[in-house]
Amino acid sequence: MRKEFVTSFWQQAYDQLPAGVRAQYLTHMKAAERWELAIGDLIELGSRAKGAVAKLFHTPRAKGA
């Protein structure tokens, strides 16, 4: 059986829905999972970019100052 979702959170949420409404909410839940993963990727990208910029402009402090 193929797994419907990438993350276990969304798979468990889907599995807990009553069988009669699962098909109705499947597309909404898959879209929500895609948004969650995309936002997480954007946050990680921003964090890496911030670190790279900080390394570019880092000036070491003089000893004894």
N, CA, C, O and CB atoms as a CASP TS submission, in Angstrom:
PFRMAT TS
TARGET T0000
AUTHOR 0000-0000-0000
METHOD Language model
MODEL 1
PARENT N/A
ATOM      1  N   MET     1       0.842  -1.186   0.000  1.00  0.00           N
ATOM      2  CA  MET     1       0.000   0.000   0.000  1.00  0.00           C
ATOM      3  C   MET     1       0.889   1.252   0.000  1.00  0.00           C
ATOM      4  O   MET     1       1.822   1.363   0.795  1.00  0.00           O
ATOM      5  CB  MET     1      -0.959  -0.003   1.229  1.00  0.00           C
ATOM      6  N   ARG     2       0.586   2.180  -0.894  1.00  0.00           N
ATOM      7  CA  ARG     2       1.353   3.414  -1.006  1.00  0.00           C
ATOM      8  C   ARG     2       0.919   4.384   0.076  1.00  0.00           C
ATOM      9  O   ARG     2      -0.267   4.523   0.377  1.00  0.00           O
ATOM     10  CB  ARG     2       1.183   4.046  -2.400  1.00  0.00           C
ATOM     11  N   LYS     3       1.910   5.051   0.653  1.00  0.00           N
ATOM     12  CA  LYS     3       1.621   6.031   1.698  1.00  0.00           C
ATOM     13  C   LYS     3       1.057   7.296   1.050  1.00  0.00           C
ATOM     14  O   LYS     3       1.606   7.785   0.063  1.00  0.00           O
ATOM     15  CB  LYS     3       2.904   6.356   2.534  1.00  0.00           C
ATOM     16  N   GLU     4      -0.016   7.818   1.590  1.00  0.00           N
ATOM     17  CA  GLU     4      -0.673   8.990   1.016  1.00  0.00           C
ATOM     18  C   GLU     4       0.080  10.285   1.306  1.00  0.00           C
ATOM     19  O   GLU     4       0.070  11.205   0.489  1.00  0.00           O
ATOM     20  CB  GLU     4      -2.085   9.097   1.542  1.00  0.00           C
ATOM     21  N   PHE     5       0.724  10.360   2.449  1.00  0.00           N
ATOM     22  CA  PHE     5       1.337  11.603   2.897  1.00  0.00           C
ATOM     23  C   PHE     5       2.830  11.408   3.146  1.00  0.00           C
ATOM     24  O   PHE     5       3.305  10.291   3.351  1.00  0.00           O
ATOM     25  CB  PHE     5       0.646  12.114   4.168  1.00  0.00           C
ATOM     26  N   VAL     6       3.552  12.523   3.123  1.00  0.00           N
ATOM     27  CA  VAL     6       4.990  12.501   3.367  1.00  0.00           C
ATOM     28  C   VAL     6       5.261  12.437   4.869  1.00  0.00           C
ATOM     29  O   VAL     6       6.111  11.668   5.317  1.00  0.00           O
ATOM     30  CB  VAL     6       5.671  13.743   2.744  1.00  0.00           C
ATOM     31  N   THR     7       4.535  13.250   5.648  1.00  0.00           N
ATOM     32  CA  THR     7       4.773  13.319   7.084  1.00  0.00           C
ATOM     33  C   THR     7       3.781  12.433   7.836  1.00  0.00           C
ATOM     34  O   THR     7       2.635  12.255   7.423  1.00  0.00           O
ATOM     35  CB  THR     7       4.672  14.772   7.577  1.00  0.00           C
ATOM     36  N   SER     8       4.251  11.897   8.926  1.00  0.00           N
ATOM     37  CA  SER     8       3.387  11.007   9.707  1.00  0.00           C
ATOM     38  C   SER     8       2.233  11.771  10.369  1.00  0.00           C
ATOM     39  O   SER     8       1.167  11.202  10.606  1.00  0.00           O
ATOM     40  CB  SER     8       4.211  10.281  10.777  1.00  0.00           C
ATOM     41  N   PHE     9       2.444  13.062  10.666  1.00  0.00           N
ATOM     42  CA  PHE     9       1.370  13.847  11.282  1.00  0.00           C
ATOM     43  C   PHE     9       0.132  13.863  10.393  1.00  0.00           C
ATOM     44  O   PHE     9      -0.977  13.592  10.853  1.00  0.00           O
ATOM     45  CB  PHE     9       1.841  15.286  11.557  1.00  0.00           C
ATOM     46  N   TRP    10       0.331  14.182   9.116  1.00  0.00           N
ATOM     47  CA  TRP    10      -0.814  14.288   8.210  1.00  0.00           C
ATOM     48  C   TRP    10      -1.402  12.917   7.900  1.00  0.00           C
ATOM     49  O   TRP    10      -2.609  12.798   7.688  1.00  0.00           O
ATOM     50  CB  TRP    10      -0.404  14.986   6.913  1.00  0.00           C
ATOM     51  N   GLN    11      -0.569  11.886   7.870  1.00  0.00           N
ATOM     52  CA  GLN    11      -1.079  10.532   7.652  1.00  0.00           C
ATOM     53  C   GLN    11      -1.967  10.112   8.821  1.00  0.00           C
ATOM     54  O   GLN    11      -3.037   9.540   8.615  1.00  0.00           O
ATOM     55  CB  GLN    11       0.087   9.529   7.471  1.00  0.00           C
ATOM     56  N   GLN    12      -1.526  10.392  10.044  1.00  0.00           N
ATOM     57  CA  GLN    12      -2.316  10.028  11.219  1.00  0.00           C
ATOM     58  C   GLN    12      -3.606  10.835  11.287  1.00  0.00           C
ATOM     59  O   GLN    12      -4.655  10.301  11.648  1.00  0.00           O
ATOM     60  CB  GLN    12      -1.500  10.237  12.495  1.00  0.00           C
ATOM     61  N   ALA    13      -3.536  12.120  10.943  1.00  0.00           N
ATOM     62  CA  ALA    13      -4.747  12.948  10.942  1.00  0.00           C
ATOM     63  C   ALA    13      -5.750  12.414   9.928  1.00  0.00           C
ATOM     64  O   ALA    13      -6.948  12.360  10.205  1.00  0.00           O
ATOM     65  CB  ALA    13      -4.403  14.422  10.628  1.00  0.00           C
ATOM     66  N   TYR    14      -5.267  12.022   8.762  1.00  0.00           N
ATOM     67  CA  TYR    14      -6.138  11.454   7.726  1.00  0.00           C
ATOM     68  C   TYR    14      -6.750  10.142   8.192  1.00  0.00           C
ATOM     69  O   TYR    14      -7.941   9.901   7.995  1.00  0.00           O
ATOM     70  CB  TYR    14      -5.355  11.236   6.422  1.00  0.00           C
ATOM     71  N   ASP    15      -5.937   9.297   8.808  1.00  0.00           N
ATOM     72  CA  ASP    15      -6.420   7.998   9.283  1.00  0.00           C
ATOM     73  C   ASP    15      -7.469   8.142  10.381  1.00  0.00           C
ATOM     74  O   ASP    15      -8.314   7.261  10.538  1.00  0.00           O
ATOM     75  CB  ASP    15      -5.257   7.164   9.795  1.00  0.00           C
ATOM     76  N   GLN    16      -7.432   9.226  11.135  1.00  0.00           N
ATOM     77  CA  GLN    16      -8.383   9.424  12.227  1.00  0.00           C
ATOM     78  C   GLN    16      -9.722   9.977  11.763  1.00  0.00           C
ATOM     79  O   GLN    16     -10.683  10.004  12.532  1.00  0.00           O
ATOM     80  CB  GLN    16      -7.793  10.346  13.251  1.00  0.00           C
ATOM     81  N   LEU    17      -9.792  10.421  10.507  1.00  0.00           N
ATOM     82  CA  LEU    17     -11.065  10.896   9.983  1.00  0.00           C
ATOM     83  C   LEU    17     -12.018   9.718   9.773  1.00  0.00           C
ATOM     84  O   LEU    17     -11.575   8.610   9.471  1.00  0.00           O
ATOM     85  CB  LEU    17     -10.857  11.667   8.662  1.00  0.00           C
ATOM     86  N   PRO    18     -13.311   9.949   9.931  1.00  0.00           N
ATOM     87  CA  PRO    18     -14.262   8.881   9.617  1.00  0.00           C
ATOM     88  C   PRO    18     -14.151   8.498   8.128  1.00  0.00           C
ATOM     89  O   PRO    18     -13.917   9.354   7.275  1.00  0.00           O
ATOM     90  CB  PRO    18     -15.719   9.328   9.961  1.00  0.00           C
ATOM     91  N   ALA    19     -14.316   7.235   7.842  1.00  0.00           N
ATOM     92  CA  ALA    19     -14.138   6.728   6.476  1.00  0.00           C
ATOM     93  C   ALA    19     -15.035   7.452   5.473  1.00  0.00           C
ATOM     94  O   ALA    19     -14.656   7.611   4.313  1.00  0.00           O
ATOM     95  CB  ALA    19     -14.424   5.231   6.433  1.00  0.00           C
ATOM     96  N   GLY    20     -16.200   7.885   5.899  1.00  0.00           N
ATOM     97  CA  GLY    20     -17.139   8.534   4.990  1.00  0.00           C
ATOM     98  C   GLY    20     -16.715   9.913   4.516  1.00  0.00           C
ATOM     99  O   GLY    20     -17.205  10.389   3.491  1.00  0.00           O
ATOM    100  N   VAL    21     -15.819  10.560   5.237  1.00  0.00           N
ATOM    101  CA  VAL    21     -15.418  11.922   4.848  1.00  0.00           C
ATOM    102  C   VAL    21     -13.961  12.020   4.416  1.00  0.00           C
ATOM    103  O   VAL    21     -13.495  13.108   4.076  1.00  0.00           O
ATOM    104  CB  VAL    21     -15.658  12.871   5.995  1.00  0.00           C
ATOM    105  N   ARG    22     -13.245  10.927   4.420  1.00  0.00           N
ATOM    106  CA  ARG    22     -11.828  10.957   4.059  1.00  0.00           C
ATOM    107  C   ARG    22     -11.605  11.495   2.648  1.00  0.00           C
ATOM    108  O   ARG    22     -10.739  12.342   2.433  1.00  0.00           O
ATOM    109  CB  ARG    22     -11.231   9.566   4.178  1.00  0.00           C
ATOM    110  N   ALA    23     -12.375  11.010   1.701  1.00  0.00           N
ATOM    111  CA  ALA    23     -12.198  11.452   0.315  1.00  0.00           C
ATOM    112  C   ALA    23     -12.489  12.940   0.174  1.00  0.00           C
ATOM    113  O   ALA    23     -11.869  13.622  -0.642  1.00  0.00           O
ATOM    114  CB  ALA    23     -13.105  10.649  -0.626  1.00  0.00           C
ATOM    115  N   GLN    24     -13.414  13.436   0.954  1.00  0.00           N
ATOM    116  CA  GLN    24     -13.798  14.843   0.892  1.00  0.00           C
ATOM    117  C   GLN    24     -12.652  15.752   1.331  1.00  0.00           C
ATOM    118  O   GLN    24     -12.483  16.838   0.776  1.00  0.00           O
ATOM    119  CB  GLN    24     -15.030  15.095   1.761  1.00  0.00           C
ATOM    120  N   TYR    25     -11.874  15.333   2.307  1.00  0.00           N
ATOM    121  CA  TYR    25     -10.817  16.174   2.867  1.00  0.00           C
ATOM    122  C   TYR    25      -9.417  15.833   2.387  1.00  0.00           C
ATOM    123  O   TYR    25      -8.460  16.508   2.768  1.00  0.00           O
ATOM    124  CB  TYR    25     -10.850  16.084   4.340  1.00  0.00           C
ATOM    125  N   LEU    26      -9.272  14.807   1.565  1.00  0.00           N
ATOM    126  CA  LEU    26      -7.947  14.373   1.128  1.00  0.00           C
ATOM    127  C   LEU    26      -7.190  15.482   0.406  1.00  0.00           C
ATOM    128  O   LEU    26      -6.023  15.722   0.716  1.00  0.00           O
ATOM    129  CB  LEU    26      -8.069  13.161   0.222  1.00  0.00           C
ATOM    130  N   THR    27      -7.813  16.156  -0.537  1.00  0.00           N
ATOM    131  CA  THR    27      -7.104  17.189  -1.289  1.00  0.00           C
ATOM    132  C   THR    27      -6.738  18.371  -0.394  1.00  0.00           C
ATOM    133  O   THR    27      -5.673  18.964  -0.566  1.00  0.00           O
ATOM    134  CB  THR    27      -7.956  17.667  -2.467  1.00  0.00           C
ATOM    135  N   HIS    28      -7.599  18.720   0.552  1.00  0.00           N
ATOM    136  CA  HIS    28      -7.302  19.822   1.464  1.00  0.00           C
ATOM    137  C   HIS    28      -6.121  19.484   2.373  1.00  0.00           C
ATOM    138  O   HIS    28      -5.255  20.323   2.620  1.00  0.00           O
ATOM    139  CB  HIS    28      -8.534  20.160   2.308  1.00  0.00           C
ATOM    140  N   MET    29      -6.099  18.271   2.855  1.00  0.00           N
ATOM    141  CA  MET    29      -5.026  17.864   3.754  1.00  0.00           C
ATOM    142  C   MET    29      -3.702  17.727   3.011  1.00  0.00           C
ATOM    143  O   MET    29      -2.653  18.061   3.563  1.00  0.00           O
ATOM    144  CB  MET    29      -5.381  16.548   4.436  1.00  0.00           C
ATOM    145  N   LYS    30      -3.731  17.246   1.777  1.00  0.00           N
ATOM    146  CA  LYS    30      -2.497  17.158   0.988  1.00  0.00           C
ATOM    147  C   LYS    30      -1.972  18.553   0.679  1.00  0.00           C
ATOM    148  O   LYS    30      -0.761  18.776   0.696  1.00  0.00           O
ATOM    149  CB  LYS    30      -2.737  16.372  -0.323  1.00  0.00           C
ATOM    150  N   ALA    31      -2.865  19.490   0.397  1.00  0.00           N
ATOM    151  CA  ALA    31      -2.446  20.874   0.144  1.00  0.00           C
ATOM    152  C   ALA    31      -1.852  21.493   1.406  1.00  0.00           C
ATOM    153  O   ALA    31      -0.845  22.198   1.338  1.00  0.00           O
ATOM    154  CB  ALA    31      -3.638  21.721  -0.355  1.00  0.00           C
ATOM    155  N   ALA    32      -2.464  21.237   2.541  1.00  0.00           N
ATOM    156  CA  ALA    32      -1.951  21.765   3.807  1.00  0.00           C
ATOM    157  C   ALA    32      -0.558  21.208   4.094  1.00  0.00           C
ATOM    158  O   ALA    32       0.319  21.933   4.562  1.00  0.00           O
ATOM    159  CB  ALA    32      -2.913  21.425   4.967  1.00  0.00           C
ATOM    160  N   GLU    33      -0.358  19.936   3.817  1.00  0.00           N
ATOM    161  CA  GLU    33       0.962  19.340   4.019  1.00  0.00           C
ATOM    162  C   GLU    33       1.990  19.971   3.086  1.00  0.00           C
ATOM    163  O   GLU    33       3.110  20.258   3.510  1.00  0.00           O
ATOM    164  CB  GLU    33       0.907  17.821   3.796  1.00  0.00           C
ATOM    165  N   ARG    34       1.628  20.191   1.820  1.00  0.00           N
ATOM    166  CA  ARG    34       2.554  20.830   0.882  1.00  0.00           C
ATOM    167  C   ARG    34       2.918  22.231   1.352  1.00  0.00           C
ATOM    168  O   ARG    34       4.085  22.617   1.291  1.00  0.00           O
ATOM    169  CB  ARG    34       1.943  20.888  -0.526  1.00  0.00           C
ATOM    170  N   TRP    35       1.923  23.008   1.825  1.00  0.00           N
ATOM    171  CA  TRP    35       2.197  24.352   2.349  1.00  0.00           C
ATOM    172  C   TRP    35       3.136  24.282   3.540  1.00  0.00           C
ATOM    173  O   TRP    35       4.082  25.063   3.640  1.00  0.00           O
ATOM    174  CB  TRP    35       0.890  25.059   2.749  1.00  0.00           C
ATOM    175  N   GLU    36       2.874  23.339   4.450  1.00  0.00           N
ATOM    176  CA  GLU    36       3.720  23.206   5.643  1.00  0.00           C
ATOM    177  C   GLU    36       5.166  22.897   5.250  1.00  0.00           C
ATOM    178  O   GLU    36       6.096  23.490   5.796  1.00  0.00           O
ATOM    179  CB  GLU    36       3.174  22.100   6.574  1.00  0.00           C
ATOM    180  N   LEU    37       5.359  21.984   4.319  1.00  0.00           N
ATOM    181  CA  LEU    37       6.705  21.618   3.887  1.00  0.00           C
ATOM    182  C   LEU    37       7.383  22.778   3.158  1.00  0.00           C
ATOM    183  O   LEU    37       8.578  23.011   3.339  1.00  0.00           O
ATOM    184  CB  LEU    37       6.654  20.381   2.981  1.00  0.00           C
ATOM    185  N   ALA    38       6.624  23.506   2.335  1.00  0.00           N
ATOM    186  CA  ALA    38       7.197  24.641   1.602  1.00  0.00           C
ATOM    187  C   ALA    38       7.607  25.757   2.560  1.00  0.00           C
ATOM    188  O   ALA    38       8.675  26.348   2.396  1.00  0.00           O
ATOM    189  CB  ALA    38       6.191  25.177   0.566  1.00  0.00           C
ATOM    190  N   ILE    39       6.784  26.049   3.542  1.00  0.00           N
ATOM    191  CA  ILE    39       7.113  27.091   4.518  1.00  0.00           C
ATOM    192  C   ILE    39       8.335  26.677   5.336  1.00  0.00           C
ATOM    193  O   ILE    39       9.205  27.503   5.614  1.00  0.00           O
ATOM    194  CB  ILE    39       5.908  27.367   5.451  1.00  0.00           C
ATOM    195  N   GLY    40       8.401  25.422   5.716  1.00  0.00           N
ATOM    196  CA  GLY    40       9.570  24.923   6.431  1.00  0.00           C
ATOM    197  C   GLY    40      10.842  25.056   5.604  1.00  0.00           C
ATOM    198  O   GLY    40      11.897  25.416   6.127  1.00  0.00           O
ATOM    199  N   ASP    41      10.736  24.764   4.308  1.00  0.00           N
ATOM    200  CA  ASP    41      11.895  24.915   3.420  1.00  0.00           C
ATOM    201  C   ASP    41      12.310  26.379   3.300  1.00  0.00           C
ATOM    202  O   ASP    41      13.503  26.685   3.287  1.00  0.00           O
ATOM    203  CB  ASP    41      11.582  24.342   2.029  1.00  0.00           C
ATOM    204  N   LEU    42      11.338  27.282   3.212  1.00  0.00           N
ATOM    205  CA  LEU    42      11.648  28.714   3.131  1.00  0.00           C
ATOM    206  C   LEU    42      12.335  29.212   4.400  1.00  0.00           C
ATOM    207  O   LEU    42      13.271  30.009   4.331  1.00  0.00           O
ATOM    208  CB  LEU    42      10.371  29.519   2.882  1.00  0.00           C
ATOM    209  N   ILE    43      11.876  28.748   5.541  1.00  0.00           N
ATOM    210  CA  ILE    43      12.493  29.139   6.806  1.00  0.00           C
ATOM    211  C   ILE    43      13.930  28.638   6.866  1.00  0.00           C
ATOM    212  O   ILE    43      14.828  29.365   7.291  1.00  0.00           O
ATOM    213  CB  ILE    43      11.684  28.593   8.000  1.00  0.00           C
ATOM    214  N   GLU    44      14.146  27.402   6.442  1.00  0.00           N
ATOM    215  CA  GLU    44      15.504  26.850   6.439  1.00  0.00           C
ATOM    216  C   GLU    44      16.402  27.611   5.466  1.00  0.00           C
ATOM    217  O   GLU    44      17.558  27.894   5.781  1.00  0.00           O
ATOM    218  CB  GLU    44      15.475  25.356   6.072  1.00  0.00           C
ATOM    219  N   LEU    45      15.880  27.941   4.297  1.00  0.00           N
ATOM    220  CA  LEU    45      16.648  28.704   3.318  1.00  0.00           C
ATOM    221  C   LEU    45      17.007  30.080   3.864  1.00  0.00           C
ATOM    222  O   LEU    45      18.141  30.531   3.705  1.00  0.00           O
ATOM    223  CB  LEU    45      15.860  28.844   2.010  1.00  0.00           C
ATOM    224  N   GLY    46      16.055  30.753   4.507  1.00  0.00           N
ATOM    225  CA  GLY    46      16.321  32.059   5.105  1.00  0.00           C
ATOM    226  C   GLY    46      17.379  31.980   6.191  1.00  0.00           C
ATOM    227  O   GLY    46      18.237  32.858   6.294  1.00  0.00           O
ATOM    228  N   SER    47      17.321  30.948   6.986  1.00  0.00           N
ATOM    229  CA  SER    47      18.301  30.763   8.054  1.00  0.00           C
ATOM    230  C   SER    47      19.698  30.552   7.488  1.00  0.00           C
ATOM    231  O   SER    47      20.670  31.104   8.002  1.00  0.00           O
ATOM    232  CB  SER    47      17.909  29.579   8.936  1.00  0.00           C
ATOM    233  N   ARG    48      19.798  29.752   6.429  1.00  0.00           N
ATOM    234  CA  ARG    48      21.107  29.513   5.807  1.00  0.00           C
ATOM    235  C   ARG    48      21.637  30.783   5.156  1.00  0.00           C
ATOM    236  O   ARG    48      22.830  31.076   5.241  1.00  0.00           O
ATOM    237  CB  ARG    48      21.013  28.386   4.762  1.00  0.00           C
ATOM    238  N   ALA    49      20.755  31.537   4.509  1.00  0.00           N
ATOM    239  CA  ALA    49      21.169  32.787   3.868  1.00  0.00           C
ATOM    240  C   ALA    49      21.650  33.783   4.916  1.00  0.00           C
ATOM    241  O   ALA    49      22.644  34.477   4.702  1.00  0.00           O
ATOM    242  CB  ALA    49      20.008  33.392   3.048  1.00  0.00           C
ATOM    243  N   LYS    50      20.962  33.858   6.032  1.00  0.00           N
ATOM    244  CA  LYS    50      21.364  34.755   7.112  1.00  0.00           C
ATOM    245  C   LYS    50      22.748  34.376   7.631  1.00  0.00           C
ATOM    246  O   LYS    50      23.584  35.248   7.867  1.00  0.00           O
ATOM    247  CB  LYS    50      20.335  34.719   8.257  1.00  0.00           C
ATOM    248  N   GLY    51      22.988  33.096   7.806  1.00  0.00           N
ATOM    249  CA  GLY    51      24.295  32.636   8.258  1.00  0.00           C
ATOM    250  C   GLY    51      25.394  32.946   7.261  1.00  0.00           C
ATOM    251  O   GLY    51      26.504  33.317   7.645  1.00  0.00           O
ATOM    252  N   ALA    52      25.084  32.793   5.963  1.00  0.00           N
ATOM    253  CA  ALA    52      26.080  33.082   4.934  1.00  0.00           C
ATOM    254  C   ALA    52      26.410  34.570   4.902  1.00  0.00           C
ATOM    255  O   ALA    52      27.576  34.943   4.772  1.00  0.00           O
ATOM    256  CB  ALA    52      25.581  32.620   3.557  1.00  0.00           C
ATOM    257  N   VAL    53      25.400  35.418   5.018  1.00  0.00           N
ATOM    258  CA  VAL    53      25.625  36.868   5.021  1.00  0.00           C
ATOM    259  C   VAL    53      26.406  37.273   6.262  1.00  0.00           C
ATOM    260  O   VAL    53      27.290  38.126   6.188  1.00  0.00           O
ATOM    261  CB  VAL    53      24.282  37.633   4.958  1.00  0.00           C
ATOM    262  N   ALA    54      26.090  36.676   7.391  1.00  0.00           N
ATOM    263  CA  ALA    54      26.802  36.992   8.624  1.00  0.00           C
ATOM    264  C   ALA    54      28.281  36.626   8.508  1.00  0.00           C
ATOM    265  O   ALA    54      29.138  37.350   9.014  1.00  0.00           O
ATOM    266  CB  ALA    54      26.165  36.258   9.812  1.00  0.00           C
ATOM    267  N   LYS    55      28.586  35.510   7.848  1.00  0.00           N
ATOM    268  CA  LYS    55      29.983  35.111   7.663  1.00  0.00           C
ATOM    269  C   LYS    55      30.715  36.081   6.734  1.00  0.00           C
ATOM    270  O   LYS    55      31.900  36.351   6.925  1.00  0.00           O
ATOM    271  CB  LYS    55      30.060  33.684   7.101  1.00  0.00           C
ATOM    272  N   LEU    56      30.009  36.601   5.730  1.00  0.00           N
ATOM    273  CA  LEU    56      30.633  37.545   4.803  1.00  0.00           C
ATOM    274  C   LEU    56      31.060  38.833   5.505  1.00  0.00           C
ATOM    275  O   LEU    56      32.125  39.377   5.216  1.00  0.00           O
ATOM    276  CB  LEU    56      29.676  37.871   3.662  1.00  0.00           C
ATOM    277  N   PHE    57      30.241  39.312   6.413  1.00  0.00           N
ATOM    278  CA  PHE    57      30.484  40.591   7.048  1.00  0.00           C
ATOM    279  C   PHE    57      31.043  40.501   8.459  1.00  0.00           C
ATOM    280  O   PHE    57      31.078  41.493   9.188  1.00  0.00           O
ATOM    281  CB  PHE    57      29.234  41.360   7.077  1.00  0.00           C
ATOM    282  N   HIS    58      31.475  39.320   8.834  1.00  0.00           N
ATOM    283  CA  HIS    58      32.023  39.126  10.174  1.00  0.00           C
ATOM    284  C   HIS    58      33.410  39.761  10.256  1.00  0.00           C
ATOM    285  O   HIS    58      34.286  39.474   9.439  1.00  0.00           O
ATOM    286  CB  HIS    58      32.090  37.616  10.530  1.00  0.00           C
ATOM    287  N   THR    59      33.594  40.616  11.241  1.00  0.00           N
ATOM    288  CA  THR    59      34.920  41.193  11.474  1.00  0.00           C
ATOM    289  C   THR    59      35.411  40.710  12.826  1.00  0.00           C
ATOM    290  O   THR    59      34.753  40.933  13.842  1.00  0.00           O
ATOM    291  CB  THR    59      34.888  42.759  11.414  1.00  0.00           C
ATOM    292  N   PRO    60      36.545  40.059  12.847  1.00  0.00           N
ATOM    293  CA  PRO    60      37.059  39.538  14.124  1.00  0.00           C
ATOM    294  C   PRO    60      37.431  40.686  15.066  1.00  0.00           C
ATOM    295  O   PRO    60      37.902  41.741  14.639  1.00  0.00           O
ATOM    296  CB  PRO    60      38.290  38.628  13.882  1.00  0.00           C
ATOM    297  N   ARG    61      37.211  40.454  16.323  1.00  0.00           N
ATOM    298  CA  ARG    61      37.565  41.442  17.332  1.00  0.00           C
ATOM    299  C   ARG    61      39.051  41.365  17.637  1.00  0.00           C
ATOM    300  O   ARG    61      39.660  40.296  17.598  1.00  0.00           O
ATOM    301  CB  ARG    61      36.742  41.234  18.612  1.00  0.00           C
ATOM    302  N   ALA    62      39.616  42.523  17.940  1.00  0.00           N
ATOM    303  CA  ALA    62      41.024  42.554  18.302  1.00  0.00           C
ATOM    304  C   ALA    62      41.182  42.024  19.727  1.00  0.00           C
ATOM    305  O   ALA    62      40.343  42.284  20.589  1.00  0.00           O
ATOM    306  CB  ALA    62      41.601  43.993  18.174  1.00  0.00           C
ATOM    307  N   LYS    63      42.255  41.287  19.965  1.00  0.00           N
ATOM    308  CA  LYS    63      42.503  40.749  21.310  1.00  0.00           C
ATOM    309  C   LYS    63      42.859  41.879  22.262  1.00  0.00           C
ATOM    310  O   LYS    63      43.614  42.789  21.921  1.00  0.00           O
ATOM    311  CB  LYS    63      43.634  39.691  21.284  1.00  0.00           C
ATOM    312  N   GLY    64      42.313  41.801  23.437  1.00  0.00           N
ATOM    313  CA  GLY    64      42.610  42.784  24.476  1.00  0.00           C
ATOM    314  C   GLY    64      41.777  44.051  24.356  1.00  0.00           C
ATOM    315  O   GLY    64      41.990  45.000  25.111  1.00  0.00           O
ATOM    316  N   ALA    65      40.864  44.083  23.452  1.00  0.00           N
ATOM    317  CA  ALA    65      40.044  45.304  23.307  1.00  0.00           C
ATOM    318  C   ALA    65      38.780  45.196  24.108  1.00  0.00           C
ATOM    319  O   ALA    65      37.969  46.123  24.110  1.00  0.00           O
ATOM    320  CB  ALA    65      39.700  45.566  21.841  1.00  0.00           C
TER
END
